[in-house]
Amino acid sequence: MLTANWLQAPVYDPPAGGLFRLRMVNTDTTRIYKLHLGTDLARIIVWDGHPVEVELPLPSAGGPLLVGPGQRVDFAVQMPAGEGETADLLAELPGQPARTMARLRSVEADLARVLRELKPLPTNPVSRPDLANAEVHDFVFGWTPEDGQTNDGYCGSTGYSFWSINRTPWAGYAAKGTGPLAVLERGKSYVLRLRNETPNLHPIHLHRLAFVPIRSNLRKQPPLVTDTMLLLKDEVAEIALVADNLGD
């Protein structure tokens, strides 16, 4: 069952002609959402908790917006002027019509506000990496290296026994005896090269660290500050960061 705020297709009533901030958080650990907005009068203003500094295409115009587990997107929506008019958040499902996840319905008198009134949000105090002096680390994401193993359930119904990172199996929540994938020196800049050799879209999240995507072999990367990279099948992407936060 697909829900928004634990409800099926809930309806919310912002003021007609008002500016409404819609925050979408994917808390579903099993699904990558392909989202559409039922209006062109909107703007993406925050991505994964960081105010955006460039204009991003809306999912209604630039194809569906892919939002992986744990990712967050904030929209500013200019509500329709007429009472009872709606703007929907839609999810595209394989082989099915797009499903309404939530509906925004205009109520009361038109406030006559417009998106151009919005001022840029202040940016977060995130350290910017020094690309000229950044150290590079490679991470290859794959699945069961051996043939013929039986699925033990760690990877759901995919048929794999486990996921692997740099050809090392990571079965279950935390693999034992593998050692750290990399040791980063505090305050130093790094580029992480992420290679997805699985047939699945693969969300990669860094705890407590923010990064900037800098290049991909499959698509143009907007210069967003983020903490999650949704890798496409066969994608090789590079992200840059400053190791300025302690922890695993």
C-alpha positions in Angstrom: 0.0 0.0 0.0 1.4 3.4 -1.0 0.7 6.1 1.6 1.5 9.7 2.4 1.6 10.6 6.1 0.3 7.0 6.6 -2.9 7.9 4.6 -4.0 6.9 1.1 -4.3 10.0 -1.1 -4.8 12.6 1.7 -6.2 16.0 0.8 -4.7 19.2 2.3 -6.3 22.7 2.0 -3.8 25.6 1.5 -5.1 29.1 0.8 -6.1 29.7 -2.8 -3.3 31.7 -4.6 -1.0 31.2 -1.6 2.6 29.9 -1.6 2.8 26.5 0.0 5.9 24.6 1.0 5.6 20.8 0.3 8.3 18.6 1.8 8.5 15.0 0.4 10.5 12.5 2.4 10.9 8.9 1.1 10.7 6.8 4.3 10.1 3.6 2.3 13.2 1.5 2.4 12.0 -0.8 -0.4 10.9 1.7 -3.1 12.4 4.4 -5.4 9.6 6.8 -6.2 9.1 8.4 -9.6 7.2 11.6 -8.8 5.3 14.1 -10.8 3.6 17.4 -9.8 0.2 18.2 -11.3 1.2 21.9 -11.7 3.9 23.9 -13.4 3.6 26.7 -10.8 6.2 25.2 -8.5 9.9 25.3 -7.8 12.3 22.9 -6.1 13.9 24.9 -3.3 15.6 22.3 -1.0 17.3 19.0 -1.8 18.2 16.5 1.0 18.0 19.3 3.5 20.2 21.8 1.6 18.8 24.9 -0.2 19.4 24.6 -3.9 21.5 27.3 -5.6 20.5 26.5 -9.2 17.2 26.1 -10.9 16.1 22.4 -11.2 13.6 21.1 -13.8 10.2 20.3 -12.3 9.2 16.6 -12.6 6.1 17.5 -14.6 8.3 19.1 -17.3 11.6 17.2 -17.1 10.3 13.7 -16.7 9.7 12.0 -13.3 11.7 13.0 -10.3 13.6 9.9 -8.9 13.6 10.0 -5.1 15.4 7.1 -3.4 15.0 5.8 0.2 16.0 8.5 2.7 16.0 11.3 0.2 14.1 14.6 0.8 12.8 17.2 -1.6 11.1 20.5 -0.8 8.8 22.3 -3.3 7.4 25.8 -3.2 4.0 25.5 -4.8 1.9 28.4 -6.0 -1.7 27.3 -5.3 -4.4 27.6 -8.0 -6.4 30.8 -7.7 -9.9 29.2 -7.8 -11.4 27.7 -4.7 -11.6 23.9 -5.0 -8.9 23.7 -7.7 -6.2 21.2 -7.0 -2.5 20.4 -7.5 -1.6 16.7 -7.0 1.6 14.9 -6.1 1.7 11.8 -8.3 3.8 8.6 -8.3 4.5 6.8 -11.5 4.2 3.0 -11.1 5.4 0.3 -13.6 2.6 -0.7 -16.0 0.0 1.4 -14.1 -1.5 4.8 -14.4 0.2 7.5 -12.2 -1.2 7.3 -8.6 -2.2 10.4 -6.5 0.0 10.4 -3.4 -1.4 13.6 -2.0 -3.8 16.4 -3.2 -3.4 20.1 -2.5 -6.8 21.8 -2.7 -7.2 25.6 -2.8 -9.7 27.1 -0.3 -11.1 30.5 0.5 -10.3 33.8 -1.3 -7.4 34.2 -3.7 -4.2 35.6 -2.0 -2.8 36.4 -5.5 0.8 35.5 -4.5 3.4 34.4 -7.1 6.6 32.4 -7.0 8.8 35.3 -8.0 8.2 36.8 -4.5 10.3 34.0 -3.0 13.8 35.0 -1.9 16.7 32.5 -2.0 17.0 30.5 1.2 20.3 31.0 3.2 22.8 28.2 2.4 24.0 25.7 5.0 27.5 26.1 6.4 29.0 23.3 4.3 32.8 23.1 3.6 33.6 23.2 -0.1 36.1 20.5 -1.3 39.4 21.5 -2.9 39.2 19.5 -6.1 42.8 20.3 -7.2 44.2 18.5 -4.1 41.5 15.9 -3.5 42.4 12.3 -2.9 40.4 9.8 -4.9 38.9 6.5 -3.6 37.0 4.0 -5.7 33.9 2.1 -4.6 32.4 -0.7 -6.8 28.9 -1.7 -5.8 27.9 -5.2 -7.0 26.1 -8.4 -6.0 27.1 -12.0 -5.3 30.4 -12.5 -7.0 30.1 -16.4 -7.1 27.6 -18.2 -9.4 25.0 -20.6 -8.2 24.5 -19.4 -4.6 21.0 -19.5 -3.1 19.4 -16.3 -2.1 19.5 -16.1 1.7 17.0 -13.2 1.9 19.4 -10.4 2.6 18.7 -8.9 -0.8 14.9 -9.6 -0.8 13.5 -11.2 -3.9 16.3 -10.1 -6.3 17.9 -13.6 -6.4 21.2 -12.4 -5.0 22.8 -13.8 -1.8 24.4 -10.5 -0.8 25.6 -7.1 -1.9 29.3 -6.5 -2.4 31.5 -3.4 -2.1 34.9 -3.6 -3.9 34.2 -7.3 -4.5 33.8 -7.9 -0.7 30.4 -9.4 0.5 28.4 -7.3 2.9 25.7 -9.7 4.0 23.1 -8.5 6.5 23.1 -5.1 8.3 26.8 -5.0 9.0 29.5 -7.3 7.7 32.2 -8.5 10.2 35.9 -8.6 9.7 36.0 -6.5 6.6 37.8 -3.4 8.0 37.0 0.1 6.9 36.5 0.8 3.2 38.6 3.9 3.5 40.2 6.0 6.2 39.7 9.7 5.7 41.8 12.4 7.3 39.8 15.1 9.1 39.7 18.3 7.1 41.0 16.8 3.9 39.2 16.9 0.5 38.2 13.7 -1.2 36.6 12.5 -4.4 34.7 9.2 -4.2 34.2 7.4 -7.5 31.0 5.3 -7.2 30.5 2.5 -9.8 27.2 0.7 -9.9 27.7 -2.8 -11.4 24.3 -4.1 -10.2 21.2 -4.1 -12.4 19.3 -2.0 -9.9 19.2 1.7 -9.0 21.3 2.0 -5.9 21.0 4.8 -3.3 24.3 5.5 -1.6 24.2 7.6 1.6 27.0 9.1 3.6 26.2 9.5 7.3 27.1 12.9 8.8 28.9 14.1 5.7 27.6 16.4 2.8 29.0 16.2 -0.7 28.7 17.6 -4.2 28.2 15.4 -7.3 30.7 16.5 -9.9 30.4 14.1 -12.8 28.7 11.0 -14.2 29.1 8.9 -17.3 25.3 8.8 -17.9 23.9 12.3 -17.0 24.6 15.9 -16.2 25.0 16.5 -12.5 23.6 19.7 -11.1 25.9 21.2 -8.4 23.7 20.2 -5.4 24.9 19.8 -1.8 23.5 16.5 -0.7 24.1 13.4 1.4 22.6 10.7 -0.9 23.5 9.7 -4.5 20.9 7.6 -6.4 23.1 5.6 -8.8 21.6 4.5 -12.0 22.3 1.1 -13.6 25.9 1.0 -15.0 26.5 4.6 -13.7 29.9 5.7 -12.6 29.6 9.0 -10.6 32.1 11.1 -8.8 31.2 13.0 -5.6 33.5 15.5 -3.7 33.5 16.2 0.0 35.5 17.5 2.9 36.0 15.0 5.7 35.0 17.5 8.4 32.8 15.3 10.6 34.0 12.5 12.9 32.4 9.1 12.8 32.0 5.9 10.8 
